[in-house]
Amino acid sequence: MSDHTCMGKEKNARVIDFFCGAGGFSEGFRQAGFDIIMGIDNWKPAIDTHNMNHGLEDNVMDILRFEDIDNINNLPNSEIIVGSPPCVSFSLSNRGGSADKSLGVRLIQAYLKVVAVKKHQKNSVLKAWLMENVPNSRNFVKDIYTFEDLGLSDWAKSIGKSDRDTALKVQTNGDVLTASDYGAAQARKRFVCGEIVKTGKFPNPSKANSIKTLGEILSALPEPLKMNNPGVIVDPNYPGVTVENNKLTDQYYDTGVYEIEWRKAESQKTNHPYMGKMSIPENLDKPSRTIMATRSASTREAVLYKSELIRKGDGEFRLPTIREASSIMGFPITYVFSGNEANKWRQIGNAVCPHLAKSLAESIKSNTKLSTNKKYSFELPENYLDFKYLDNFNVKKFTNPPKRNPGALFRVHPIKTGNMTVALTNKHPKTGEKNWAVFAFTGTGKDYHHVQIRGEHVTDCENILNQYYPEFVNEIKLNSEIVKQSEIELDKLNSSHYYQKDGHANHPLSIINNIKYLIHSIIGRGEDIVIDARNFTLSEIKEAIPISQVMSIYALGLIIR
């Protein structure tokens, strides 16, 4: 691989972007006037996107090839090196943060090996380097990396250094930065580290003067399925940038989701057993929550809007379009993405926010006096139509409901009150035995207390409720839809389908929701009576139990009994 001509005063500062993905890091530096000379990634849709938007012709490449120093020596020189190693193994949303970190650590060290060689090689032109990852990654990198740590012992000796000498300072030479502080409409937190080579200092970026909200992004873009032609769209992030309506891509399609999906998300967001409440739909007066790499409509992390189409149930809520997600991230509306919807979403969710990248680039520029005279263009790439886009202008037909993995874990409670939940679950909380049951949970953390609900608990609850709210007992037994659904054999709830043949949802979540709504309708919110349970078998659970939880035990216990 040939090197670029050494930079004189008239030459533009160059950037190589490792783990480039769609090119968020590259985009920020390009907007600051830097010249992006290479993107390195092992995923073809990402490389195709990076090539298209940055005018390059790079091929797919695995970063682990740079564990071999000969391959590092074949890289072109550049004044700036940036990298954003894959964050999935470090993310707290991946198995609660317990995922295997070994590959993630290896990829980081391969990247740092490149940086160390380019920094310490003879006649080095490297002026600054950066690395970005999720905040939790900070706990898995060292403060000091010696040449020996990076597998560079022999190379260090060849340049007159000891293998125990410091090659790079990493962990404390950075900070956790929030993208919304730098102009992005997203409260995305990331650990960014690196240095200005001459000073050894982190290039602290300057914050934006104001915070951009999610509502500002959505209101500036046309509604999905409503393309007004002729006319132009003004970029919500870059006011001087416009594109003709009929050239705006990945915006004009229906992203509505099935009711069972958004109901699951709603349960996780508003009624999680130990985490706080989240908005559904999203709060438009604040920056968006983090766009994740996986497009999901049924998880706590799902980003859901009220659909502009007047629908109830299926399609009542929708996900962001690809164009909305990319604008939330901070990409210009002229930036285009390759692949199918899942691939485009993954590229966006894995990206560095261009606003943050630009702020870092400007800080590097001011601290190094690098020449960055390249004029930036926000124009659509000339060959953008080579990609396929999602715009079909069709209203979605909800004829292919999602299926449930028969072995999927289910544990959901109707309400959370009095430091207590009562949950329908298909897995024993301690033994892991697979069987449908109801458990009452009290306490928090690893020391939580759990009791499996039995027939005598249900009988006690019925006696208590007949004193306070006999109408709840009658409703459960005689009139409620819950009765019809609770007659479903539990083994059918293990089937892969969410829907009965008659079209009505029979997912266990719908049972929980019906119980929740009934409890709220009878006792009202915030009007819980606390029952002295010492004279009942319920005392096994707790001596003082809110009446709402007595209702939960009764209703769910009847299903199992």
C-alpha positions in Angstrom: 0.0 0.0 0.0 1.6 3.3 -1.1 2.0 6.2 1.3 0.7 9.6 0.5 3.1 12.5 -0.2 4.5 13.9 3.0 2.5 16.9 4.0 4.0 20.3 3.4 2.4 23.6 4.4 0.1 23.5 1.4 -1.1 19.9 2.2 -4.3 19.1 4.1 -4.1 17.2 7.4 -5.0 13.6 6.9 -7.1 11.1 8.9 -7.3 7.4 9.0 -10.5 6.0 10.7 -10.2 2.6 12.2 -13.5 0.6 12.8 -14.9 3.4 10.7 -18.4 1.9 10.4 -20.7 4.4 8.6 -18.2 7.2 9.2 -19.4 9.3 12.1 -15.8 10.0 13.3 -14.8 10.7 9.7 -17.8 13.0 9.1 -16.9 15.2 12.1 -13.3 15.6 11.0 -14.3 16.2 7.4 -16.6 19.0 8.5 -13.7 20.5 10.4 -11.7 20.5 7.1 -9.6 17.4 7.5 -8.9 15.0 4.6 -10.2 11.4 5.2 -7.8 9.2 3.4 -8.8 5.7 4.6 -11.6 3.9 6.5 -10.9 0.4 7.9 -13.8 -2.0 8.9 -14.5 -5.7 8.5 -18.2 -5.2 7.5 -19.0 -4.6 3.9 -22.2 -2.5 4.3 -20.3 -0.1 6.5 -17.3 0.1 4.1 -19.7 0.7 1.2 -21.4 3.6 3.2 -18.0 5.1 4.2 -16.7 4.8 0.6 -19.8 6.4 -0.9 -19.9 9.4 1.4 -16.2 10.1 1.6 -15.2 9.4 -2.0 -12.9 6.4 -1.2 -12.4 2.9 -2.6 -11.4 0.9 0.5 -11.9 -2.8 0.8 -13.1 -4.8 3.8 -10.3 -5.3 6.3 -10.0 -7.0 9.7 -8.3 -4.8 12.4 -6.7 -8.0 13.8 -4.4 -8.1 10.8 -2.5 -5.2 12.4 -1.4 -7.5 15.2 1.4 -8.1 12.6 3.7 -5.1 12.6 4.5 -5.6 8.9 0.9 -4.7 8.1 1.1 -1.6 10.3 4.2 -0.5 8.4 2.3 -0.8 5.1 -0.3 1.7 6.3 -0.1 5.2 4.9 1.0 7.9 7.3 -1.5 10.4 8.6 -1.5 13.3 11.0 -4.6 11.9 12.8 -5.7 8.4 13.8 -9.2 7.8 15.2 -10.9 4.6 16.1 -14.1 3.3 17.6 -13.7 -0.4 18.5 -16.9 -2.5 18.6 -18.7 -1.7 21.8 -21.1 -4.7 22.1 -19.1 -6.7 24.5 -18.6 -3.7 26.9 -22.2 -2.4 26.7 -24.2 -2.7 29.9 -27.3 -3.6 27.8 -25.5 -6.8 26.6 -26.3 -9.5 29.3 -26.3 -6.8 31.9 -22.7 -6.0 31.3 -21.6 -9.6 31.8 -20.8 -10.5 28.2 -17.3 -11.9 27.3 -14.9 -9.0 27.0 -11.9 -10.9 25.5 -12.4 -10.1 21.9 -13.3 -6.4 22.7 -10.0 -6.1 24.7 -8.0 -7.8 21.9 -9.4 -5.4 19.3 -8.6 -2.4 21.4 -5.1 -3.6 21.9 -4.7 -4.1 18.1 -5.8 -0.6 17.6 -3.5 0.8 20.3 -0.6 -1.1 18.7 -1.1 0.7 15.5 -1.2 4.1 17.3 1.9 3.2 19.3 3.9 2.4 16.1 2.7 5.4 14.2 3.5 7.6 17.2 7.0 6.4 18.0 8.3 5.4 14.5 11.2 7.4 13.0 10.1 10.6 11.3 6.5 10.2 12.7 4.0 12.7 11.4 1.3 11.7 13.9 -0.1 14.8 15.7 -3.1 13.3 17.6 -5.1 10.2 18.1 -8.5 9.3 19.6 -10.4 6.2 20.7 -14.2 6.1 21.4 -16.3 3.4 23.1 -19.1 2.9 25.6 -18.5 4.3 29.1 -18.0 0.8 30.6 -15.0 0.1 28.3 -13.0 2.5 30.5 -12.9 -0.3 33.1 -11.2 -2.7 30.6 -8.3 -0.5 29.4 -5.1 0.3 31.3 -3.9 3.7 32.2 -0.4 2.9 30.9 0.5 0.6 28.1 4.1 -0.4 27.7 5.6 -1.6 24.4 5.7 -5.1 26.0 1.9 -4.8 26.7 1.2 -4.2 23.0 3.5 -7.0 21.8 6.1 -4.5 20.6 9.1 -5.5 22.7 11.5 -6.3 19.8 10.3 -3.3 17.8 10.9 -1.0 20.8 14.5 -2.2 21.1 14.9 -1.5 17.3 14.1 2.2 17.9 16.3 2.4 21.0 13.6 2.1 23.7 13.0 -0.4 26.4 10.1 -2.8 26.2 9.0 -1.5 29.7 8.9 2.1 28.4 5.5 3.8 28.2 4.0 3.4 24.7 0.7 5.1 25.4 -1.3 6.6 28.2 -5.0 5.7 27.9 -7.4 5.2 30.7 -7.0 8.5 32.6 -6.2 10.5 29.4 -9.9 11.0 28.5 -13.4 11.4 29.7 -17.0 10.3 29.4 -18.6 12.8 27.0 -22.3 13.3 26.3 -23.1 14.0 22.6 -25.9 16.5 23.4 -23.4 18.8 25.0 -21.7 19.2 21.6 -24.7 19.8 19.4 -26.3 16.4 18.8 -29.9 15.8 19.6 -29.0 12.7 21.6 -28.0 12.1 25.2 -25.4 9.6 24.1 -22.6 9.0 26.6 -19.2 7.7 25.4 -15.7 7.3 26.8 -13.3 9.1 24.6 -9.5 9.1 25.2 -6.4 10.1 23.3 -3.8 12.8 23.1 -2.2 15.6 21.3 1.2 14.0 20.7 3.3 17.1 21.4 1.7 17.8 24.8 0.4 14.4 25.8 -2.9 16.1 26.7 -6.4 15.1 25.9 -8.0 17.5 23.4 -10.9 18.7 25.5 -13.7 19.7 23.1 -15.7 22.9 23.5 -19.4 22.5 24.3 -22.2 23.8 22.2 -24.1 27.0 23.2 -27.5 25.3 23.3 -29.1 21.9 23.6 -31.0 20.5 20.5 -34.1 18.5 21.3 -35.7 15.5 19.7 -38.7 17.6 18.8 -36.6 20.0 16.7 -35.3 17.1 14.7 -38.7 15.5 14.0 -40.5 18.7 13.3 -37.9 19.7 10.7 -38.2 16.4 8.7 -41.4 15.6 6.7 -43.8 13.1 8.2 -43.3 9.6 6.9 -45.5 9.0 3.9 -46.0 12.8 3.4 -43.6 13.9 0.7 -44.6 17.4 -0.4 -43.4 17.9 -4.0 -42.0 20.2 -5.2 -40.0 21.7 -2.3 -36.9 21.3 -0.2 -36.0 20.0 3.2 -33.8 22.1 5.4 -31.4 20.0 7.5 -32.4 20.1 11.2 -28.7 20.0 12.2 -27.1 22.1 9.5 -29.4 25.0 8.5 -27.5 25.9 5.3 -28.0 22.4 4.0 -31.0 21.5 1.9 -32.2 18.6 -0.3 -35.1 18.3 -2.6 -38.0 16.4 -1.1 -37.9 13.7 -3.8 -34.2 13.2 -3.1 -34.5 12.7 0.7 -33.9 9.0 1.3 -35.0 6.4 3.9 -37.8 8.6 5.3 -41.0 7.9 3.4 -42.1 4.5 4.7 -44.3 3.2 7.6 -42.4 2.2 10.8 -45.4 1.3 12.8 -45.0 -1.6 15.2 -47.3 -4.4 16.5 -49.2 -3.8 19.7 -47.6 -6.7 21.4 -44.2 -5.2 20.7 -44.9 -1.7 22.1 -46.8 -3.2 25.0 -43.7 -5.2 26.0 -41.6 -2.0 25.7 -44.1 0.0 27.7 -44.0 -2.6 30.5 -40.2 -2.5 30.6 -40.1 1.3 30.5 -42.8 2.1 33.0 -43.0 -1.0 35.2 -39.5 -2.4 35.4 -38.9 -4.5 38.6 -35.8 -2.5 39.7 -35.1 0.3 37.2 -36.7 3.7 36.9 -39.4 4.9 34.6 -38.9 6.0 31.0 -41.1 7.9 28.7 -43.4 6.3 26.1 -43.7 8.0 23.7 -40.4 9.7 23.8 -40.1 13.1 25.4 -39.8 15.6 22.5 -38.6 18.4 24.7 -35.3 16.7 25.5 -32.5 15.2 23.4 -33.3 11.7 22.3 -32.1 8.7 24.3 -29.3 6.7 22.8 -29.9 5.1 19.4 -28.8 1.5 19.9 -27.2 -0.7 17.3 -30.0 -3.2 17.3 -33.4 -2.0 15.9 -36.0 -3.2 18.5 -39.6 -2.2 19.2 -40.1 -4.4 22.3 -37.3 -3.6 24.7 -36.7 -1.0 27.3 -34.2 0.6 25.0 -36.7 0.9 22.1 -37.2 4.5 20.8 -40.9 4.9 20.1 -43.0 7.7 18.8 -46.8 8.1 18.6 -47.6 7.4 14.9 -48.9 10.3 12.8 -51.4 7.8 11.4 -54.6 7.5 13.5 -54.4 3.9 14.6 -55.1 2.0 17.8 -53.3 -1.2 18.8 -51.1 -2.3 15.9 -49.3 0.7 14.4 -50.3 3.1 17.3 -46.6 3.6 18.0 -43.7 3.7 15.5 -40.0 3.5 15.4 -37.8 6.3 14.0 -37.2 6.1 10.3 -33.6 5.6 9.2 -33.4 9.2 8.2 -34.8 10.4 11.6 -32.3 8.1 13.4 -29.4 9.4 11.3 -30.4 13.0 12.0 -30.6 12.3 15.7 -27.1 11.0 15.5 -26.0 14.1 13.7 -25.4 13.0 10.1 -26.4 15.5 7.4 -29.6 14.7 5.5 -27.4 14.2 2.4 -25.5 11.3 4.0 -26.7 7.9 2.6 -26.5 4.4 4.0 -26.1 1.0 2.3 -27.8 -2.3 3.0 -31.2 -3.2 4.3 -33.1 -1.5 7.2 -31.4 -3.6 9.9 -27.9 -2.9 8.4 -28.5 0.8 8.1 -29.8 1.0 11.7 -26.8 -0.9 13.0 -24.4 1.5 11.2 -26.1 4.5 12.7 -26.4 3.0 16.2 -22.7 2.1 16.2 -21.5 5.5 14.9 -19.7 8.3 16.6 -21.9 11.4 16.7 -20.4 13.8 14.0 -21.1 16.8 16.3 -18.9 15.3 19.0 -16.2 14.3 16.4 -16.2 17.8 14.9 -15.7 19.4 18.4 -12.8 17.0 19.0 -11.4 17.8 15.6 -11.6 21.6 16.2 -9.8 21.2 19.5 -7.0 19.2 17.8 -6.8 21.8 15.1 -6.4 24.6 17.5 -3.8 22.8 19.6 -1.6 21.6 16.6 -2.0 24.4 14.0 -2.6 21.8 11.4 -3.6 22.9 7.9 -7.2 22.1 7.3 -8.2 24.1 4.2 -10.2 21.5 2.4 -13.6 22.9 1.5 -16.4 20.7 2.8 -19.4 19.8 0.7 -22.8 18.7 2.0 -24.0 17.6 -1.5 -25.5 14.2 -2.1 -22.9 11.8 -3.5 -23.2 11.8 -7.3 -23.9 8.0 -7.4 -26.2 7.9 -4.3 -28.8 6.0 -6.4 -26.5 3.0 -6.4 -27.9 2.2 -3.0 -31.3 0.9 -2.3 -33.6 2.9 -0.1 -36.6 2.1 2.1 -39.0 4.7 0.6 -42.1 2.9 -0.6 -44.8 5.3 0.5 -47.0 2.4 1.6 -49.1 2.2 4.8 -48.0 -1.0 6.6 -50.4 -3.9 6.8 -50.1 -5.8 10.1 -50.6 -9.3 8.7 -47.4 -11.0 9.9 -47.3 -10.7 13.7 -44.0 -11.4 15.5 -43.3 -14.9 16.9 -42.1 -15.7 20.3 -39.1 -17.9 21.0 -40.7 -20.9 22.8 -37.8 -20.9 25.3 -37.8 -17.2 25.9 -37.7 -16.0 29.5 -40.9 -14.3 30.7 -41.2 -12.5 34.0 -43.6 -9.6 34.2 -45.6 -8.1 37.1 -48.7 -5.9 37.0 -47.5 -3.2 39.4 -44.6 -2.3 41.6 -45.6 -0.9 45.1 -44.3 -1.2 48.6 -40.9 -2.5 47.5 -42.7 -5.5 46.2 -43.7 -7.1 42.9 -45.8 -10.2 42.1 -44.8 -11.7 38.7 -45.9 -14.4 36.3 -42.8 -16.2 35.2 -41.8 -19.3 33.3 -38.5 -19.8 35.1 -37.8 -20.4 38.8 -35.8 -17.3 40.0 -33.2 -19.5 41.9 -33.2 -23.0 40.4 -33.8 -22.0 36.8 -36.5 -24.7 36.5 -38.7 -24.1 33.5 -42.3 -24.0 34.6 -45.1 -21.4 34.7 -45.5 -20.0 38.2 -46.3 -16.9 40.2 -43.7 -15.5 42.6 -43.8 -12.6 45.1 -40.5 -10.7 45.2 -39.5 -8.3 48.0 -36.3 -6.5 48.7 -33.6 -5.4 46.3 -30.3 -6.6 44.8 -28.9 -10.0 45.3 -30.5 -10.4 48.7 -34.1 -10.2 47.4 -36.7 -12.5 49.0 -39.1 -14.6 46.9 -42.1 -16.8 47.7 -43.9 -19.0 45.2 -47.6 -18.3 45.3 -49.8 -21.3 46.4 -53.5 -22.0 46.7 -53.6 -20.9 50.4 -52.2 -17.5 49.5 -54.9 -17.1 46.9 -57.6 -18.1 49.4 -56.2 -15.6 51.9 -56.3 -12.9 49.2 -59.9 -13.6 48.3 -60.9 -13.3 52.0 -59.1 -10.0 52.3 -60.5 -8.6 49.1 -64.0 -9.6 49.9 -63.7 -7.2 52.9 -62.2 -4.3 51.0 -62.9 -4.6 47.2 -65.4 -7.5 46.6 -66.0 -6.0 43.1 -62.4 -6.9 42.2 -63.1 -10.6 43.1 -66.4 -10.5 41.1 -64.7 -8.9 38.1 -61.9 -11.4 38.1 -64.3 -14.4 38.5 -67.2 -13.4 36.3 -66.9 -10.4 34.0 -63.4 -9.7 33.0 -61.6 -10.5 29.8 -58.9 -11.8 32.2 -61.1 -14.8 32.9 -61.2 -15.8 29.3 -57.5 -15.4 28.8 -56.6 -17.1 32.1 -58.5 -20.2 30.8 -55.7 -20.6 28.2 -53.7 -23.6 28.9 -50.2 -22.5 30.1 -48.4 -24.8 27.7 -50.0 -22.9 24.9 -48.3 -19.7 26.2 -45.1 -21.5 25.4 -46.0 -21.7 21.7 -44.2 -19.5 19.2 -47.3 -17.5 18.3 -48.5 -14.3 20.0 -52.0 -14.5 18.4 -54.9 -16.9 18.6 -56.7 -18.0 15.5 -59.4 -15.4 16.1 -56.8 -12.6 16.0 -56.9 -11.7 19.8 -53.6 -11.5 21.6 -53.0 -14.4 24.0 -49.4 -13.5 24.9 -49.0 -13.6 28.7 -48.2 -9.9 28.7 -51.8 -9.1 27.7 -53.0 -11.0 30.8 -50.6 -8.9 33.0 -51.8 -5.7 31.3 -55.5 -6.5 31.8 -54.8 -7.2 35.5 -52.9 -3.9 35.8 -55.7 -1.8 34.2 -58.3 -3.5 36.4 -56.4 -2.8 39.6 -55.9 0.8 38.7 -59.5 1.3 37.7 -60.8 0.0 41.1 -58.4 1.4 43.6 -57.1 4.4 41.6 -53.5 5.5 41.5 -51.9 6.4 44.8 -54.7 5.1 47.0 -53.2 1.9 48.2 -54.3 0.4 51.6 -51.6 -1.5 53.5 -52.9 -4.8 54.9 -51.6 -6.4 58.1 -50.7 -9.9 56.9 -49.4 -11.3 60.1 -52.6 -13.5 60.6 -52.4 -14.9 57.1 -50.2 -17.2 55.2 -49.2 -14.1 53.2 -46.9 -13.2 56.1 -44.4 -15.6 54.5 -44.0 -12.8 51.9 -44.2 -9.7 54.0 -46.0 -8.6 57.2 -47.5 -5.5 55.6 -48.7 -5.8 52.0 -50.3 -3.1 49.8 -53.8 -4.1 48.7 -52.8 -3.7 45.1 -50.3 -6.5 45.6 -53.0 -8.6 47.3 -55.0 -8.1 44.1 -52.0 -9.1 42.0 -51.5 -12.3 44.0 -55.1 -13.2 43.7 -55.5 -12.6 40.0 -52.3 -14.2 38.9 -52.7 -17.0 41.4 -56.0 -17.9 39.9 -54.3 -18.4 36.5 -51.8 -20.9 37.9 -54.4 -22.6 40.2 
